[in-house]
Amino acid sequence: MFSGLDEKEKAIVVDAMEEKHALPGEVVIKEGDEGDSLYVVGSGTLSCTKVFKGQNAPTFLKKY
């Protein structure tokens, strides 16, 4: 994703990063939220779920 950037551009991206820790069970991204962040998972796993129309419970889609 960043291979096309030169060293100065990479430094700008790294300087803009901020570390965030999520607690187990915490929602990190919710469908419909404004897409204003890029997340890089350094450790742990994230489960992707979706509540489909006509359902009340989320359906598991994928583990990251």
PDBQT receptor file of N, H, CA, C and O in Angstrom, charges set to zero:
ATOM      1  N   MET A   1       0.814  -1.187   0.000  1.00  0.00    +0.000 N 
ATOM      2  CA  MET A   1       0.000   0.000   0.000  1.00  0.00    +0.000 C 
ATOM      3  C   MET A   1       0.865   1.261   0.000  1.00  0.00    +0.000 C 
ATOM      4  O   MET A   1       0.508   2.263  -0.619  1.00  0.00    +0.000 OA
ATOM      5  N   PHE A   2       1.978   1.207   0.682  1.00  0.00    +0.000 N 
ATOM      6  H   PHE A   2       2.267   0.393   1.186  1.00  0.00    +0.000 HD
ATOM      7  CA  PHE A   2       2.835   2.382   0.785  1.00  0.00    +0.000 C 
ATOM      8  C   PHE A   2       4.093   2.285  -0.066  1.00  0.00    +0.000 C 
ATOM      9  O   PHE A   2       4.969   3.145   0.032  1.00  0.00    +0.000 OA
ATOM     10  N   SER A   3       4.198   1.262  -0.894  1.00  0.00    +0.000 N 
ATOM     11  H   SER A   3       3.487   0.563  -0.974  1.00  0.00    +0.000 HD
ATOM     12  CA  SER A   3       5.427   1.038  -1.658  1.00  0.00    +0.000 C 
ATOM     13  C   SER A   3       5.719   2.144  -2.671  1.00  0.00    +0.000 C 
ATOM     14  O   SER A   3       6.874   2.334  -3.052  1.00  0.00    +0.000 OA
ATOM     15  N   GLY A   4       4.713   2.864  -3.107  1.00  0.00    +0.000 N 
ATOM     16  H   GLY A   4       3.775   2.710  -2.797  1.00  0.00    +0.000 HD
ATOM     17  CA  GLY A   4       4.923   3.940  -4.068  1.00  0.00    +0.000 C 
ATOM     18  C   GLY A   4       5.346   5.258  -3.451  1.00  0.00    +0.000 C 
ATOM     19  O   GLY A   4       5.597   6.230  -4.164  1.00  0.00    +0.000 OA
ATOM     20  N   LEU A   5       5.426   5.297  -2.130  1.00  0.00    +0.000 N 
ATOM     21  H   LEU A   5       5.222   4.507  -1.551  1.00  0.00    +0.000 HD
ATOM     22  CA  LEU A   5       5.807   6.533  -1.444  1.00  0.00    +0.000 C 
ATOM     23  C   LEU A   5       7.321   6.632  -1.287  1.00  0.00    +0.000 C 
ATOM     24  O   LEU A   5       7.998   5.624  -1.085  1.00  0.00    +0.000 OA
ATOM     25  N   ASP A   6       7.844   7.848  -1.381  1.00  0.00    +0.000 N 
ATOM     26  H   ASP A   6       7.293   8.666  -1.545  1.00  0.00    +0.000 HD
ATOM     27  CA  ASP A   6       9.264   8.026  -1.091  1.00  0.00    +0.000 C 
ATOM     28  C   ASP A   6       9.428   8.165   0.423  1.00  0.00    +0.000 C 
ATOM     29  O   ASP A   6       8.438   8.189   1.155  1.00  0.00    +0.000 OA
ATOM     30  N   GLU A   7      10.663   8.257   0.891  1.00  0.00    +0.000 N 
ATOM     31  H   GLU A   7      11.467   8.238   0.297  1.00  0.00    +0.000 HD
ATOM     32  CA  GLU A   7      10.929   8.272   2.332  1.00  0.00    +0.000 C 
ATOM     33  C   GLU A   7      10.264   9.456   3.035  1.00  0.00    +0.000 C 
ATOM     34  O   GLU A   7       9.762   9.313   4.150  1.00  0.00    +0.000 OA
ATOM     35  N   LYS A   8      10.258  10.620   2.392  1.00  0.00    +0.000 N 
ATOM     36  H   LYS A   8      10.666  10.736   1.486  1.00  0.00    +0.000 HD
ATOM     37  CA  LYS A   8       9.631  11.810   2.991  1.00  0.00    +0.000 C 
ATOM     38  C   LYS A   8       8.119  11.598   3.137  1.00  0.00    +0.000 C 
ATOM     39  O   LYS A   8       7.536  11.946   4.164  1.00  0.00    +0.000 OA
ATOM     40  N   GLU A   9       7.501  11.034   2.123  1.00  0.00    +0.000 N 
ATOM     41  H   GLU A   9       7.974  10.751   1.289  1.00  0.00    +0.000 HD
ATOM     42  CA  GLU A   9       6.064  10.773   2.165  1.00  0.00    +0.000 C 
ATOM     43  C   GLU A   9       5.722   9.711   3.213  1.00  0.00    +0.000 C 
ATOM     44  O   GLU A   9       4.715   9.821   3.913  1.00  0.00    +0.000 OA
ATOM     45  N   LYS A  10       6.571   8.681   3.313  1.00  0.00    +0.000 N 
ATOM     46  H   LYS A  10       7.389   8.592   2.745  1.00  0.00    +0.000 HD
ATOM     47  CA  LYS A  10       6.357   7.651   4.339  1.00  0.00    +0.000 C 
ATOM     48  C   LYS A  10       6.457   8.254   5.729  1.00  0.00    +0.000 C 
ATOM     49  O   LYS A  10       5.682   7.897   6.616  1.00  0.00    +0.000 OA
ATOM     50  N   ALA A  11       7.395   9.155   5.927  1.00  0.00    +0.000 N 
ATOM     51  H   ALA A  11       8.025   9.444   5.206  1.00  0.00    +0.000 HD
ATOM     52  CA  ALA A  11       7.561   9.812   7.225  1.00  0.00    +0.000 C 
ATOM     53  C   ALA A  11       6.318  10.620   7.585  1.00  0.00    +0.000 C 
ATOM     54  O   ALA A  11       5.918  10.662   8.748  1.00  0.00    +0.000 OA
ATOM     55  N   ILE A  12       5.712  11.257   6.599  1.00  0.00    +0.000 N 
ATOM     56  H   ILE A  12       6.037  11.223   5.654  1.00  0.00    +0.000 HD
ATOM     57  CA  ILE A  12       4.484  12.022   6.839  1.00  0.00    +0.000 C 
ATOM     58  C   ILE A  12       3.364  11.086   7.294  1.00  0.00    +0.000 C 
ATOM     59  O   ILE A  12       2.628  11.398   8.230  1.00  0.00    +0.000 OA
ATOM     60  N   VAL A  13       3.241   9.940   6.628  1.00  0.00    +0.000 N 
ATOM     61  H   VAL A  13       3.839   9.686   5.867  1.00  0.00    +0.000 HD
ATOM     62  CA  VAL A  13       2.208   8.971   6.999  1.00  0.00    +0.000 C 
ATOM     63  C   VAL A  13       2.437   8.458   8.415  1.00  0.00    +0.000 C 
ATOM     64  O   VAL A  13       1.501   8.406   9.213  1.00  0.00    +0.000 OA
ATOM     65  N   VAL A  14       3.670   8.081   8.734  1.00  0.00    +0.000 N 
ATOM     66  H   VAL A  14       4.431   8.123   8.086  1.00  0.00    +0.000 HD
ATOM     67  CA  VAL A  14       3.985   7.553  10.057  1.00  0.00    +0.000 C 
ATOM     68  C   VAL A  14       3.737   8.613  11.130  1.00  0.00    +0.000 C 
ATOM     69  O   VAL A  14       3.210   8.292  12.195  1.00  0.00    +0.000 OA
ATOM     70  N   ASP A  15       4.101   9.854  10.874  1.00  0.00    +0.000 N 
ATOM     71  H   ASP A  15       4.529  10.115  10.009  1.00  0.00    +0.000 HD
ATOM     72  CA  ASP A  15       3.884  10.925  11.840  1.00  0.00    +0.000 C 
ATOM     73  C   ASP A  15       2.400  11.177  12.091  1.00  0.00    +0.000 C 
ATOM     74  O   ASP A  15       2.027  11.647  13.166  1.00  0.00    +0.000 OA
ATOM     75  N   ALA A  16       1.560  10.873  11.119  1.00  0.00    +0.000 N 
ATOM     76  H   ALA A  16       1.863  10.491  10.245  1.00  0.00    +0.000 HD
ATOM     77  CA  ALA A  16       0.120  11.086  11.263  1.00  0.00    +0.000 C 
ATOM     78  C   ALA A  16      -0.557   9.946  12.030  1.00  0.00    +0.000 C 
ATOM     79  O   ALA A  16      -1.709  10.074  12.444  1.00  0.00    +0.000 OA
ATOM     80  N   MET A  17       0.158   8.834  12.219  1.00  0.00    +0.000 N 
ATOM     81  H   MET A  17       1.094   8.730  11.883  1.00  0.00    +0.000 HD
ATOM     82  CA  MET A  17      -0.420   7.679  12.904  1.00  0.00    +0.000 C 
ATOM     83  C   MET A  17      -0.507   7.913  14.405  1.00  0.00    +0.000 C 
ATOM     84  O   MET A  17       0.308   8.614  15.004  1.00  0.00    +0.000 OA
ATOM     85  N   GLU A  18      -1.522   7.301  14.981  1.00  0.00    +0.000 N 
ATOM     86  H   GLU A  18      -2.184   6.731  14.495  1.00  0.00    +0.000 HD
ATOM     87  CA  GLU A  18      -1.667   7.355  16.433  1.00  0.00    +0.000 C 
ATOM     88  C   GLU A  18      -2.091   5.968  16.902  1.00  0.00    +0.000 C 
ATOM     89  O   GLU A  18      -2.958   5.335  16.300  1.00  0.00    +0.000 OA
ATOM     90  N   GLU A  19      -1.478   5.512  17.968  1.00  0.00    +0.000 N 
ATOM     91  H   GLU A  19      -0.773   6.026  18.457  1.00  0.00    +0.000 HD
ATOM     92  CA  GLU A  19      -1.756   4.174  18.470  1.00  0.00    +0.000 C 
ATOM     93  C   GLU A  19      -3.077   4.168  19.232  1.00  0.00    +0.000 C 
ATOM     94  O   GLU A  19      -3.371   5.075  20.011  1.00  0.00    +0.000 OA
ATOM     95  N   LYS A  20      -3.863   3.126  18.986  1.00  0.00    +0.000 N 
ATOM     96  H   LYS A  20      -3.624   2.389  18.354  1.00  0.00    +0.000 HD
ATOM     97  CA  LYS A  20      -5.136   2.967  19.675  1.00  0.00    +0.000 C 
ATOM     98  C   LYS A  20      -5.262   1.512  20.088  1.00  0.00    +0.000 C 
ATOM     99  O   LYS A  20      -5.017   0.606  19.292  1.00  0.00    +0.000 OA
ATOM    100  N   HIS A  21      -5.640   1.300  21.321  1.00  0.00    +0.000 N 
ATOM    101  H   HIS A  21      -5.839   2.036  21.968  1.00  0.00    +0.000 HD
ATOM    102  CA  HIS A  21      -5.856  -0.056  21.825  1.00  0.00    +0.000 C 
ATOM    103  C   HIS A  21      -7.355  -0.282  21.964  1.00  0.00    +0.000 C 
ATOM    104  O   HIS A  21      -8.078   0.590  22.447  1.00  0.00    +0.000 OA
ATOM    105  N   ALA A  22      -7.814  -1.440  21.546  1.00  0.00    +0.000 N 
ATOM    106  H   ALA A  22      -7.227  -2.148  21.153  1.00  0.00    +0.000 HD
ATOM    107  CA  ALA A  22      -9.223  -1.800  21.674  1.00  0.00    +0.000 C 
ATOM    108  C   ALA A  22      -9.363  -2.891  22.725  1.00  0.00    +0.000 C 
ATOM    109  O   ALA A  22      -8.518  -3.779  22.835  1.00  0.00    +0.000 OA
ATOM    110  N   LEU A  23     -10.420  -2.813  23.476  1.00  0.00    +0.000 N 
ATOM    111  H   LEU A  23     -11.106  -2.091  23.387  1.00  0.00    +0.000 HD
ATOM    112  CA  LEU A  23     -10.706  -3.825  24.491  1.00  0.00    +0.000 C 
ATOM    113  C   LEU A  23     -11.442  -4.997  23.853  1.00  0.00    +0.000 C 
ATOM    114  O   LEU A  23     -12.111  -4.825  22.834  1.00  0.00    +0.000 OA
ATOM    115  N   PRO A  24     -11.325  -6.188  24.441  1.00  0.00    +0.000 N 
ATOM    116  CA  PRO A  24     -12.073  -7.333  23.901  1.00  0.00    +0.000 C 
ATOM    117  C   PRO A  24     -13.571  -7.004  23.822  1.00  0.00    +0.000 C 
ATOM    118  O   PRO A  24     -14.163  -6.512  24.784  1.00  0.00    +0.000 OA
ATOM    119  N   GLY A  25     -14.162  -7.282  22.670  1.00  0.00    +0.000 N 
ATOM    120  H   GLY A  25     -13.682  -7.681  21.889  1.00  0.00    +0.000 HD
ATOM    121  CA  GLY A  25     -15.584  -7.030  22.471  1.00  0.00    +0.000 C 
ATOM    122  C   GLY A  25     -15.924  -5.616  22.034  1.00  0.00    +0.000 C 
ATOM    123  O   GLY A  25     -17.077  -5.328  21.710  1.00  0.00    +0.000 OA
ATOM    124  N   GLU A  26     -14.942  -4.736  22.021  1.00  0.00    +0.000 N 
ATOM    125  H   GLU A  26     -14.006  -4.969  22.284  1.00  0.00    +0.000 HD
ATOM    126  CA  GLU A  26     -15.185  -3.349  21.629  1.00  0.00    +0.000 C 
ATOM    127  C   GLU A  26     -15.392  -3.252  20.119  1.00  0.00    +0.000 C 
ATOM    128  O   GLU A  26     -14.683  -3.900  19.349  1.00  0.00    +0.000 OA
ATOM    129  N   VAL A  27     -16.362  -2.444  19.697  1.00  0.00    +0.000 N 
ATOM    130  H   VAL A  27     -16.938  -1.918  20.323  1.00  0.00    +0.000 HD
ATOM    131  CA  VAL A  27     -16.610  -2.202  18.277  1.00  0.00    +0.000 C 
ATOM    132  C   VAL A  27     -15.592  -1.183  17.790  1.00  0.00    +0.000 C 
ATOM    133  O   VAL A  27     -15.509  -0.078  18.326  1.00  0.00    +0.000 OA
ATOM    134  N   VAL A  28     -14.817  -1.551  16.773  1.00  0.00    +0.000 N 
ATOM    135  H   VAL A  28     -14.885  -2.449  16.337  1.00  0.00    +0.000 HD
ATOM    136  CA  VAL A  28     -13.781  -0.665  16.228  1.00  0.00    +0.000 C 
ATOM    137  C   VAL A  28     -14.339   0.139  15.059  1.00  0.00    +0.000 C 
ATOM    138  O   VAL A  28     -14.143   1.352  14.988  1.00  0.00    +0.000 OA
ATOM    139  N   ILE A  29     -15.028  -0.529  14.152  1.00  0.00    +0.000 N 
ATOM    140  H   ILE A  29     -15.188  -1.515  14.210  1.00  0.00    +0.000 HD
ATOM    141  CA  ILE A  29     -15.640   0.127  12.985  1.00  0.00    +0.000 C 
ATOM    142  C   ILE A  29     -17.072  -0.378  12.879  1.00  0.00    +0.000 C 
ATOM    143  O   ILE A  29     -17.321  -1.581  12.950  1.00  0.00    +0.000 OA
ATOM    144  N   LYS A  30     -18.015   0.552  12.708  1.00  0.00    +0.000 N 
ATOM    145  H   LYS A  30     -17.813   1.530  12.650  1.00  0.00    +0.000 HD
ATOM    146  CA  LYS A  30     -19.422   0.191  12.560  1.00  0.00    +0.000 C 
ATOM    147  C   LYS A  30     -19.908   0.650  11.190  1.00  0.00    +0.000 C 
ATOM    148  O   LYS A  30     -19.629   1.774  10.772  1.00  0.00    +0.000 OA
ATOM    149  N   GLU A  31     -20.628  -0.215  10.498  1.00  0.00    +0.000 N 
ATOM    150  H   GLU A  31     -20.854  -1.128  10.838  1.00  0.00    +0.000 HD
ATOM    151  CA  GLU A  31     -21.153   0.132   9.184  1.00  0.00    +0.000 C 
ATOM    152  C   GLU A  31     -21.946   1.433   9.274  1.00  0.00    +0.000 C 
ATOM    153  O   GLU A  31     -22.784   1.619  10.156  1.00  0.00    +0.000 OA
ATOM    154  N   GLY A  32     -21.653   2.320   8.338  1.00  0.00    +0.000 N 
ATOM    155  H   GLY A  32     -20.972   2.170   7.622  1.00  0.00    +0.000 HD
ATOM    156  CA  GLY A  32     -22.330   3.616   8.308  1.00  0.00    +0.000 C 
ATOM    157  C   GLY A  32     -21.520   4.731   8.932  1.00  0.00    +0.000 C 
ATOM    158  O   GLY A  32     -21.820   5.906   8.722  1.00  0.00    +0.000 OA
ATOM    159  N   ASP A  33     -20.474   4.375   9.715  1.00  0.00    +0.000 N 
ATOM    160  H   ASP A  33     -20.231   3.421   9.886  1.00  0.00    +0.000 HD
ATOM    161  CA  ASP A  33     -19.593   5.397  10.290  1.00  0.00    +0.000 C 
ATOM    162  C   ASP A  33     -18.833   6.107   9.182  1.00  0.00    +0.000 C 
ATOM    163  O   ASP A  33     -18.589   5.533   8.121  1.00  0.00    +0.000 OA
ATOM    164  N   GLU A  34     -18.458   7.359   9.430  1.00  0.00    +0.000 N 
ATOM    165  H   GLU A  34     -18.655   7.826  10.292  1.00  0.00    +0.000 HD
ATOM    166  CA  GLU A  34     -17.644   8.102   8.477  1.00  0.00    +0.000 C 
ATOM    167  C   GLU A  34     -16.285   7.425   8.344  1.00  0.00    +0.000 C 
ATOM    168  O   GLU A  34     -15.672   7.077   9.353  1.00  0.00    +0.000 OA
ATOM    169  N   GLY A  35     -15.809   7.235   7.130  1.00  0.00    +0.000 N 
ATOM    170  H   GLY A  35     -16.307   7.519   6.311  1.00  0.00    +0.000 HD
ATOM    171  CA  GLY A  35     -14.525   6.568   6.889  1.00  0.00    +0.000 C 
ATOM    172  C   GLY A  35     -13.379   7.553   6.967  1.00  0.00    +0.000 C 
ATOM    173  O   GLY A  35     -12.841   7.970   5.941  1.00  0.00    +0.000 OA
ATOM    174  N   ASP A  36     -13.003   7.925   8.173  1.00  0.00    +0.000 N 
ATOM    175  H   ASP A  36     -13.439   7.586   9.006  1.00  0.00    +0.000 HD
ATOM    176  CA  ASP A  36     -11.971   8.939   8.342  1.00  0.00    +0.000 C 
ATOM    177  C   ASP A  36     -10.687   8.398   8.963  1.00  0.00    +0.000 C 
ATOM    178  O   ASP A  36      -9.809   9.170   9.349  1.00  0.00    +0.000 OA
ATOM    179  N   SER A  37     -10.574   7.061   9.060  1.00  0.00    +0.000 N 
ATOM    180  H   SER A  37     -11.287   6.434   8.746  1.00  0.00    +0.000 HD
ATOM    181  CA  SER A  37      -9.397   6.457   9.682  1.00  0.00    +0.000 C 
ATOM    182  C   SER A  37      -8.966   5.218   8.915  1.00  0.00    +0.000 C 
ATOM    183  O   SER A  37      -9.763   4.570   8.237  1.00  0.00    +0.000 OA
ATOM    184  N   LEU A  38      -7.684   4.910   9.042  1.00  0.00    +0.000 N 
ATOM    185  H   LEU A  38      -7.037   5.436   9.593  1.00  0.00    +0.000 HD
ATOM    186  CA  LEU A  38      -7.122   3.675   8.504  1.00  0.00    +0.000 C 
ATOM    187  C   LEU A  38      -6.585   2.907   9.704  1.00  0.00    +0.000 C 
ATOM    188  O   LEU A  38      -5.813   3.448  10.497  1.00  0.00    +0.000 OA
ATOM    189  N   TYR A  39      -6.988   1.659   9.839  1.00  0.00    +0.000 N 
ATOM    190  H   TYR A  39      -7.615   1.220   9.196  1.00  0.00    +0.000 HD
ATOM    191  CA  TYR A  39      -6.547   0.853  10.970  1.00  0.00    +0.000 C 
ATOM    192  C   TYR A  39      -5.540  -0.186  10.508  1.00  0.00    +0.000 C 
ATOM    193  O   TYR A  39      -5.734  -0.840   9.483  1.00  0.00    +0.000 OA
ATOM    194  N   VAL A  40      -4.467  -0.335  11.268  1.00  0.00    +0.000 N 
ATOM    195  H   VAL A  40      -4.309   0.196  12.101  1.00  0.00    +0.000 HD
ATOM    196  CA  VAL A  40      -3.461  -1.366  11.045  1.00  0.00    +0.000 C 
ATOM    197  C   VAL A  40      -3.437  -2.200  12.315  1.00  0.00    +0.000 C 
ATOM    198  O   VAL A  40      -3.152  -1.681  13.394  1.00  0.00    +0.000 OA
ATOM    199  N   VAL A  41      -3.730  -3.479  12.196  1.00  0.00    +0.000 N 
ATOM    200  H   VAL A  41      -3.961  -3.901  11.319  1.00  0.00    +0.000 HD
ATOM    201  CA  VAL A  41      -3.771  -4.355  13.362  1.00  0.00    +0.000 C 
ATOM    202  C   VAL A  41      -2.367  -4.874  13.626  1.00  0.00    +0.000 C 
ATOM    203  O   VAL A  41      -1.805  -5.622  12.825  1.00  0.00    +0.000 OA
ATOM    204  N   GLY A  42      -1.807  -4.467  14.760  1.00  0.00    +0.000 N 
ATOM    205  H   GLY A  42      -2.263  -3.860  15.411  1.00  0.00    +0.000 HD
ATOM    206  CA  GLY A  42      -0.460  -4.873  15.124  1.00  0.00    +0.000 C 
ATOM    207  C   GLY A  42      -0.416  -6.214  15.818  1.00  0.00    +0.000 C 
ATOM    208  O   GLY A  42       0.547  -6.965  15.666  1.00  0.00    +0.000 OA
ATOM    209  N   SER A  43      -1.453  -6.522  16.580  1.00  0.00    +0.000 N 
ATOM    210  H   SER A  43      -2.235  -5.912  16.703  1.00  0.00    +0.000 HD
ATOM    211  CA  SER A  43      -1.547  -7.813  17.256  1.00  0.00    +0.000 C 
ATOM    212  C   SER A  43      -3.005  -8.063  17.619  1.00  0.00    +0.000 C 
ATOM    213  O   SER A  43      -3.816  -7.139  17.683  1.00  0.00    +0.000 OA
ATOM    214  N   GLY A  44      -3.314  -9.312  17.851  1.00  0.00    +0.000 N 
ATOM    215  H   GLY A  44      -2.656 -10.063  17.799  1.00  0.00    +0.000 HD
ATOM    216  CA  GLY A  44      -4.680  -9.671  18.189  1.00  0.00    +0.000 C 
ATOM    217  C   GLY A  44      -5.498  -9.973  16.946  1.00  0.00    +0.000 C 
ATOM    218  O   GLY A  44      -4.959 -10.057  15.843  1.00  0.00    +0.000 OA
ATOM    219  N   THR A  45      -6.787 -10.133  17.128  1.00  0.00    +0.000 N 
ATOM    220  H   THR A  45      -7.224 -10.064  18.024  1.00  0.00    +0.000 HD
ATOM    221  CA  THR A  45      -7.680 -10.442  16.017  1.00  0.00    +0.000 C 
ATOM    222  C   THR A  45      -8.930  -9.567  16.100  1.00  0.00    +0.000 C 
ATOM    223  O   THR A  45      -9.318  -9.104  17.173  1.00  0.00    +0.000 OA
ATOM    224  N   LEU A  46      -9.539  -9.358  14.951  1.00  0.00    +0.000 N 
ATOM    225  H   LEU A  46      -9.223  -9.734  14.080  1.00  0.00    +0.000 HD
ATOM    226  CA  LEU A  46     -10.806  -8.642  14.864  1.00  0.00    +0.000 C 
ATOM    227  C   LEU A  46     -11.805  -9.545  14.167  1.00  0.00    +0.000 C 
ATOM    228  O   LEU A  46     -11.463 -10.209  13.188  1.00  0.00    +0.000 OA
ATOM    229  N   SER A  47     -13.028  -9.578  14.654  1.00  0.00    +0.000 N 
ATOM    230  H   SER A  47     -13.306  -9.038  15.449  1.00  0.00    +0.000 HD
ATOM    231  CA  SER A  47     -14.098 -10.335  14.011  1.00  0.00    +0.000 C 
ATOM    232  C   SER A  47     -14.988  -9.364  13.266  1.00  0.00    +0.000 C 
ATOM    233  O   SER A  47     -15.389  -8.330  13.801  1.00  0.00    +0.000 OA
ATOM    234  N   CYS A  48     -15.290  -9.705  12.030  1.00  0.00    +0.000 N 
ATOM    235  H   CYS A  48     -14.965 -10.545  11.595  1.00  0.00    +0.000 HD
ATOM    236  CA  CYS A  48     -16.159  -8.885  11.189  1.00  0.00    +0.000 C 
ATOM    237  C   CYS A  48     -17.545  -9.518  11.179  1.00  0.00    +0.000 C 
ATOM    238  O   CYS A  48     -17.697 -10.692  10.842  1.00  0.00    +0.000 OA
ATOM    239  N   THR A  49     -18.559  -8.729  11.552  1.00  0.00    +0.000 N 
ATOM    240  H   THR A  49     -18.436  -7.775  11.826  1.00  0.00    +0.000 HD
ATOM    241  CA  THR A  49     -19.938  -9.206  11.553  1.00  0.00    +0.000 C 
ATOM    242  C   THR A  49     -20.817  -8.184  10.842  1.00  0.00    +0.000 C 
ATOM    243  O   THR A  49     -20.422  -7.035  10.640  1.00  0.00    +0.000 OA
ATOM    244  N   LYS A  50     -22.005  -8.621  10.468  1.00  0.00    +0.000 N 
ATOM    245  H   LYS A  50     -22.325  -9.554  10.632  1.00  0.00    +0.000 HD
ATOM    246  CA  LYS A  50     -22.963  -7.731   9.810  1.00  0.00    +0.000 C 
ATOM    247  C   LYS A  50     -24.368  -8.156  10.208  1.00  0.00    +0.000 C 
ATOM    248  O   LYS A  50     -24.680  -9.346  10.251  1.00  0.00    +0.000 OA
ATOM    249  N   VAL A  51     -25.214  -7.169  10.498  1.00  0.00    +0.000 N 
ATOM    250  H   VAL A  51     -24.960  -6.202  10.463  1.00  0.00    +0.000 HD
ATOM    251  CA  VAL A  51     -26.621  -7.442  10.745  1.00  0.00    +0.000 C 
ATOM    252  C   VAL A  51     -27.345  -7.252   9.416  1.00  0.00    +0.000 C 
ATOM    253  O   VAL A  51     -27.450  -6.136   8.908  1.00  0.00    +0.000 OA
ATOM    254  N   PHE A  52     -27.836  -8.337   8.869  1.00  0.00    +0.000 N 
ATOM    255  H   PHE A  52     -27.751  -9.244   9.281  1.00  0.00    +0.000 HD
ATOM    256  CA  PHE A  52     -28.527  -8.292   7.584  1.00  0.00    +0.000 C 
ATOM    257  C   PHE A  52     -29.982  -7.899   7.769  1.00  0.00    +0.000 C 
ATOM    258  O   PHE A  52     -30.575  -8.126   8.823  1.00  0.00    +0.000 OA
ATOM    259  N   LYS A  53     -30.542  -7.310   6.733  1.00  0.00    +0.000 N 
ATOM    260  H   LYS A  53     -30.060  -7.126   5.876  1.00  0.00    +0.000 HD
ATOM    261  CA  LYS A  53     -31.932  -6.869   6.738  1.00  0.00    +0.000 C 
ATOM    262  C   LYS A  53     -32.836  -8.030   7.140  1.00  0.00    +0.000 C 
ATOM    263  O   LYS A  53     -32.713  -9.138   6.617  1.00  0.00    +0.000 OA
ATOM    264  N   GLY A  54     -33.736  -7.766   8.066  1.00  0.00    +0.000 N 
ATOM    265  H   GLY A  54     -33.836  -6.867   8.492  1.00  0.00    +0.000 HD
ATOM    266  CA  GLY A  54     -34.668  -8.784   8.525  1.00  0.00    +0.000 C 
ATOM    267  C   GLY A  54     -34.156  -9.630   9.672  1.00  0.00    +0.000 C 
ATOM    268  O   GLY A  54     -34.876 -10.487  10.185  1.00  0.00    +0.000 OA
ATOM    269  N   GLN A  55     -32.893  -9.393  10.085  1.00  0.00    +0.000 N 
ATOM    270  H   GLN A  55     -32.308  -8.697   9.668  1.00  0.00    +0.000 HD
ATOM    271  CA  GLN A  55     -32.309 -10.145  11.199  1.00  0.00    +0.000 C 
ATOM    272  C   GLN A  55     -32.019  -9.203  12.361  1.00  0.00    +0.000 C 
ATOM    273  O   GLN A  55     -31.798  -8.008  12.168  1.00  0.00    +0.000 OA
ATOM    274  N   ASN A  56     -32.023  -9.756  13.561  1.00  0.00    +0.000 N 
ATOM    275  H   ASN A  56     -32.203 -10.727  13.718  1.00  0.00    +0.000 HD
ATOM    276  CA  ASN A  56     -31.692  -8.965  14.748  1.00  0.00    +0.000 C 
ATOM    277  C   ASN A  56     -30.266  -9.205  15.214  1.00  0.00    +0.000 C 
ATOM    278  O   ASN A  56     -29.620  -8.304  15.749  1.00  0.00    +0.000 OA
ATOM    279  N   ALA A  57     -29.785 -10.411  15.011  1.00  0.00    +0.000 N 
ATOM    280  H   ALA A  57     -30.311 -11.142  14.577  1.00  0.00    +0.000 HD
ATOM    281  CA  ALA A  57     -28.445 -10.783  15.495  1.00  0.00    +0.000 C 
ATOM    282  C   ALA A  57     -27.421 -10.633  14.374  1.00  0.00    +0.000 C 
ATOM    283  O   ALA A  57     -27.734 -10.855  13.204  1.00  0.00    +0.000 OA
ATOM    284  N   PRO A  58     -26.192 -10.253  14.738  1.00  0.00    +0.000 N 
ATOM    285  CA  PRO A  58     -25.147 -10.140  13.719  1.00  0.00    +0.000 C 
ATOM    286  C   PRO A  58     -24.723 -11.518  13.189  1.00  0.00    +0.000 C 
ATOM    287  O   PRO A  58     -24.732 -12.512  13.916  1.00  0.00    +0.000 OA
ATOM    288  N   THR A  59     -24.355 -11.547  11.913  1.00  0.00    +0.000 N 
ATOM    289  H   THR A  59     -24.348 -10.740  11.322  1.00  0.00    +0.000 HD
ATOM    290  CA  THR A  59     -23.835 -12.752  11.257  1.00  0.00    +0.000 C 
ATOM    291  C   THR A  59     -22.316 -12.603  11.158  1.00  0.00    +0.000 C 
ATOM    292  O   THR A  59     -21.817 -11.581  10.688  1.00  0.00    +0.000 OA
ATOM    293  N   PHE A  60     -21.587 -13.624  11.601  1.00  0.00    +0.000 N 
ATOM    294  H   PHE A  60     -21.992 -14.455  11.983  1.00  0.00    +0.000 HD
ATOM    295  CA  PHE A  60     -20.121 -13.613  11.500  1.00  0.00    +0.000 C 
ATOM    296  C   PHE A  60     -19.721 -13.732  10.043  1.00  0.00    +0.000 C 
ATOM    297  O   PHE A  60     -20.234 -14.589   9.324  1.00  0.00    +0.000 OA
ATOM    298  N   LEU A  61     -18.792 -12.860   9.592  1.00  0.00    +0.000 N 
ATOM    299  H   LEU A  61     -18.375 -12.164  10.175  1.00  0.00    +0.000 HD
ATOM    300  CA  LEU A  61     -18.321 -12.885   8.216  1.00  0.00    +0.000 C 
ATOM    301  C   LEU A  61     -16.876 -13.342   8.081  1.00  0.00    +0.000 C 
ATOM    302  O   LEU A  61     -16.569 -14.191   7.244  1.00  0.00    +0.000 OA
ATOM    303  N   LYS A  62     -15.981 -12.783   8.904  1.00  0.00    +0.000 N 
ATOM    304  H   LYS A  62     -16.230 -12.094   9.584  1.00  0.00    +0.000 HD
ATOM    305  CA  LYS A  62     -14.562 -13.067   8.734  1.00  0.00    +0.000 C 
ATOM    306  C   LYS A  62     -13.788 -12.657   9.989  1.00  0.00    +0.000 C 
ATOM    307  O   LYS A  62     -14.210 -11.769  10.730  1.00  0.00    +0.000 OA
ATOM    308  N   LYS A  63     -12.657 -13.313  10.213  1.00  0.00    +0.000 N 
ATOM    309  H   LYS A  63     -12.314 -14.034   9.611  1.00  0.00    +0.000 HD
ATOM    310  CA  LYS A  63     -11.751 -12.949  11.319  1.00  0.00    +0.000 C 
ATOM    311  C   LYS A  63     -10.475 -12.379  10.724  1.00  0.00    +0.000 C 
ATOM    312  O   LYS A  63      -9.884 -12.978   9.826  1.00  0.00    +0.000 OA
ATOM    313  N   TYR A  64     -10.053 -11.237  11.213  1.00  0.00    +0.000 N 
ATOM    314  H   TYR A  64     -10.534 -10.750  11.942  1.00  0.00    +0.000 HD
ATOM    315  CA  TYR A  64      -8.820 -10.583  10.752  1.00  0.00    +0.000 C 
ATOM    316  C   TYR A  64      -7.775 -10.656  11.848  1.00  0.00    +0.000 C 
ATOM    317  O   TYR A  64      -6.659 -10.166  11.671  1.00  0.00    +0.000 OA
TER     318      TYR A  64
